[in-house]
Amino acid sequence: MSKVYGYLRISTKHQDISRQRVNILREYPTAILFEETHSGGDYNGCVILEKLLKIVGSGDTIVFDSVSRFSRDNITGPLEYKRLFKDKINLVFLNEPYINTYNYRKALDIAIPRTGTFVDPILQGVEEALLQLAEKQVQDAFNQANKELLDIRSRTSQALQKKIAENKGLPQEQRIRIGNQKEDKFITKKKSIAIKRIVEGIENQYSDEMIMNNIVGDLRKQLPDSKYKDISRNTYYTYKREVLGRDKRVYKFN
């Protein structure tokens, strides 16, 4: 029996995902929802989306609030769209219904009866034109999503440059911190887990093998959907040297 899935994505944890949830459930109340926070122009790195694409099967449906939630990449986006289409997976975009795979499939299935006369080449041309129109609509949708992404990046960059210029004009004591500083070293979730285990291991005089096993156990438990579920020996000793103070830096946890 075919299933209906809903995919929701926001770029940062400060954004509200509820609007997407309401929109999808209003049209598809029984949809199984997959939600994640990921910033980027395409689906690469979208762990939850990749997980969904692995379990979805022929005849199933994936509902997106908009094409930008699927991909803003106007090159790989259409290719992935066609790949899923060929696998007979239905894609629904609530804000761009004209590119739903149902409509795309109708364009492919158009077959105008031939008359056996000179009109037939014209009819064949009409079929090809309709297919090209359908393909153009899909491409245009991803082009628009890509343009929106570039516009957002441009506005963000302009606002940042303006703030930097304003900040430079202020007395030193009135200046605010903007962006990362050279002395900062941000710790990823994986590194944070590793360092905490290393500190614990040193305090309890655990062996390196035991500490590494504890780190791997925590990674697999706390980051089940991440590809970072292991730690190399070189990485482990790099972290350990930092903990022991041989490489002093200022860290900021995110």
C-alpha positions as CSV (number, residue, x, y, z in Angstrom):
1,M,0.0,0.0,0.0
2,S,1.4,3.4,-1.0
3,K,2.3,5.9,1.7
4,V,2.3,9.7,1.9
5,Y,5.2,11.4,3.5
6,G,5.7,15.1,4.3
7,Y,9.1,16.7,4.4
8,L,9.7,19.9,6.3
9,R,13.0,21.8,6.6
10,I,14.1,25.1,8.2
11,S,17.6,26.6,7.9
12,T,18.1,27.5,11.6
13,K,16.7,26.4,14.9
14,H,15.4,29.9,15.4
15,Q,12.9,29.6,12.5
16,D,9.4,28.3,12.9
17,I,8.6,25.1,11.2
18,S,4.9,25.0,12.2
19,R,3.6,26.8,9.1
20,Q,5.0,24.0,6.9
21,R,3.5,21.4,9.2
22,V,0.1,23.1,9.1
23,N,0.1,23.4,5.3
24,I,1.0,19.8,4.7
25,L,-1.4,18.3,7.2
26,R,-4.2,20.4,5.9
27,E,-3.9,18.8,2.5
28,Y,-2.6,15.4,3.6
29,P,-3.8,14.7,7.2
30,T,-2.3,11.2,7.3
31,A,1.1,12.2,6.0
32,I,4.1,10.8,7.9
33,L,6.2,13.8,8.7
34,F,10.0,14.1,8.5
35,E,11.5,17.3,9.9
36,E,15.0,18.7,10.1
37,T,17.1,21.8,10.4
38,H,19.7,22.3,7.6
39,S,21.0,25.3,5.9
40,G,22.2,25.0,2.3
41,G,21.2,25.4,-1.3
42,D,20.7,21.7,-2.1
43,Y,19.7,18.4,-0.3
44,N,23.3,17.3,0.2
45,G,23.8,17.0,3.9
46,C,20.1,16.9,4.6
47,V,20.4,13.7,6.7
48,I,16.6,13.4,7.3
49,L,15.8,13.9,3.7
50,E,18.4,11.3,2.7
51,K,16.9,8.9,5.2
52,L,13.4,9.5,3.7
53,L,14.6,9.0,0.1
54,K,16.0,5.6,1.2
55,I,12.7,4.3,2.5
56,V,10.3,5.8,0.0
57,G,9.1,3.4,-2.7
58,S,7.3,3.2,-6.0
59,G,3.9,4.7,-5.7
60,D,4.6,6.6,-2.5
61,T,4.2,10.4,-2.3
62,I,6.4,13.0,-0.8
63,V,4.8,16.4,0.0
64,F,6.8,19.6,0.2
65,D,5.5,23.0,1.2
66,S,7.6,24.5,-1.6
67,V,10.2,23.4,-4.1
68,S,12.9,25.3,-2.1
69,R,12.4,22.8,0.8
70,F,13.5,20.1,-1.7
71,S,16.4,21.9,-3.3
72,R,17.4,25.4,-4.3
73,D,20.1,24.0,-6.6
74,N,18.9,24.6,-10.2
75,I,21.3,22.0,-11.6
76,T,21.0,18.9,-9.4
77,G,17.5,19.7,-8.3
78,P,15.8,19.0,-11.6
79,L,18.0,15.9,-12.0
80,E,16.9,14.5,-8.7
81,Y,13.3,15.4,-9.5
82,K,13.5,13.3,-12.7
83,R,15.3,10.4,-10.9
84,L,12.5,10.2,-8.4
85,F,9.9,10.5,-11.2
86,K,11.4,7.6,-13.0
87,D,11.3,5.6,-9.8
88,K,7.5,6.3,-9.8
89,I,7.7,8.4,-6.6
90,N,5.1,11.2,-6.6
91,L,6.3,14.6,-5.7
92,V,3.9,17.3,-4.5
93,F,4.8,20.9,-4.1
94,L,2.0,22.9,-2.4
95,N,3.2,26.3,-3.5
96,E,4.1,25.2,-7.1
97,P,1.4,22.6,-8.0
98,Y,2.1,23.0,-11.7
99,I,5.3,21.0,-11.3
100,N,3.8,18.2,-9.3
101,T,5.0,14.9,-10.9
102,Y,1.3,14.1,-11.7
103,N,1.2,17.1,-14.1
104,Y,4.7,16.2,-15.5
105,R,3.5,12.6,-16.1
106,K,0.4,13.8,-17.9
107,A,2.6,15.8,-20.3
108,L,4.7,12.7,-21.0
109,D,1.6,10.6,-21.6
110,I,0.0,12.9,-24.1
111,A,-0.7,11.0,-27.3
112,I,-2.6,12.9,-29.9
113,P,-4.3,10.5,-32.4
114,R,-2.7,10.5,-35.8
115,T,-4.8,11.2,-38.9
116,G,-2.6,9.5,-41.5
117,T,-2.3,12.8,-43.3
118,F,0.1,15.7,-43.7
119,V,-1.2,16.9,-40.3
120,D,0.6,14.2,-38.4
121,P,4.0,15.9,-38.3
122,I,2.3,18.9,-36.8
123,L,0.6,16.8,-34.1
124,Q,4.0,15.3,-33.3
125,G,5.4,18.7,-32.9
126,V,2.6,19.7,-30.5
127,E,3.4,16.7,-28.3
128,E,7.1,17.6,-28.2
129,A,6.2,21.2,-27.4
130,L,4.0,20.2,-24.5
131,L,6.8,18.0,-23.1
132,Q,9.4,20.8,-23.5
133,L,6.9,23.2,-21.7
134,A,6.6,20.7,-18.8
135,E,10.4,20.4,-18.5
136,K,10.8,24.2,-18.7
137,Q,8.3,24.7,-15.9
138,V,10.3,22.3,-13.7
139,Q,13.6,24.0,-14.5
140,D,12.0,27.5,-14.0
141,A,10.8,26.5,-10.5
142,F,14.3,25.5,-9.5
143,N,15.8,28.6,-11.1
144,Q,13.4,30.7,-9.0
145,A,14.3,28.9,-5.8
146,N,18.0,29.3,-6.6
147,K,17.5,33.0,-7.3
148,E,15.8,33.4,-3.9
149,L,18.8,31.8,-2.2
150,L,21.2,34.1,-4.0
151,D,19.1,37.1,-3.1
152,I,19.1,36.1,0.6
153,R,22.8,35.7,0.6
154,S,23.3,39.1,-1.1
155,R,21.0,40.9,1.4
156,T,22.8,39.2,4.3
157,S,26.2,40.2,2.9
158,Q,25.1,43.8,2.3
159,A,23.6,44.1,5.8
160,L,26.8,42.7,7.3
161,Q,29.1,45.0,5.4
162,K,26.9,48.0,6.5
163,K,27.1,46.9,10.1
164,I,30.9,46.5,9.9
165,A,31.3,50.0,8.4
166,E,29.1,51.5,11.1
167,N,31.0,49.6,13.8
168,K,34.4,50.9,12.6
169,G,33.1,54.5,13.0
170,L,32.4,54.0,16.7
171,P,34.8,54.6,19.6
172,Q,36.6,51.4,20.6
173,E,34.6,51.0,23.8
174,Q,31.3,51.2,21.9
175,R,32.1,48.7,19.2
176,I,30.2,45.4,19.2
177,R,31.5,42.0,18.3
178,I,30.7,41.0,14.7
179,G,31.3,37.5,13.4
180,N,34.0,35.1,14.5
181,Q,37.3,36.3,15.9
182,K,40.7,34.9,15.0
183,E,41.2,33.4,18.5
184,D,37.9,31.5,18.4
185,K,37.7,27.8,17.8
186,F,34.2,26.5,17.5
187,I,33.6,23.0,18.6
188,T,31.2,20.7,16.6
189,K,28.8,18.4,18.4
190,K,31.1,15.5,17.6
191,K,34.2,17.2,19.1
192,S,32.2,18.3,22.1
193,I,31.2,14.7,22.8
194,A,34.8,13.5,22.3
195,I,36.4,16.1,24.5
196,K,33.9,15.5,27.4
197,R,34.8,11.8,27.3
198,I,38.5,12.5,27.1
199,V,38.3,14.8,30.2
200,E,36.4,12.1,32.0
201,G,38.8,9.4,30.9
202,I,41.9,11.4,32.1
203,E,40.3,12.1,35.5
204,N,39.6,8.4,35.9
205,Q,42.8,7.2,34.4
206,Y,41.1,5.2,31.7
207,S,43.1,3.7,28.9
208,D,43.0,5.3,25.5
209,E,41.2,2.3,24.1
210,M,38.4,2.6,26.7
211,I,38.1,6.3,26.1
212,M,37.8,5.9,22.4
213,N,35.2,3.1,22.8
214,N,33.2,5.5,25.1
215,I,33.4,8.2,22.5
216,V,32.1,5.9,19.7
217,G,29.3,4.8,21.9
218,D,28.2,8.3,22.6
219,L,28.5,9.3,19.0
220,R,26.2,6.5,17.9
221,K,23.8,7.2,20.7
222,Q,23.6,11.0,20.5
223,L,24.1,11.4,16.7
224,P,22.1,8.4,15.2
225,D,21.4,10.1,11.9
226,S,24.9,11.5,11.4
227,K,27.7,9.9,9.3
228,Y,30.2,10.9,12.1
229,K,29.8,7.8,14.3
230,D,33.4,6.9,14.7
231,I,36.7,8.6,15.6
232,S,40.1,8.0,14.1
233,R,43.1,7.5,16.3
234,N,44.8,10.6,14.9
235,T,41.8,12.7,15.7
236,Y,41.5,11.3,19.2
237,Y,45.1,12.1,20.0
238,T,44.7,15.6,18.6
239,Y,41.8,16.2,20.9
240,K,43.7,14.7,23.8
241,R,46.7,17.0,23.3
242,E,44.3,20.0,23.3
243,V,42.7,18.8,26.5
244,L,46.1,18.4,28.2
245,G,46.9,22.0,27.3
246,R,49.7,21.4,24.7
247,D,47.7,23.4,22.2
248,K,46.0,26.2,24.1
249,R,43.0,27.9,22.3
250,V,39.8,29.6,23.1
251,Y,36.7,27.5,22.4
252,K,33.1,28.4,21.9
253,F,30.5,25.6,22.0
254,N,27.6,25.7,19.6
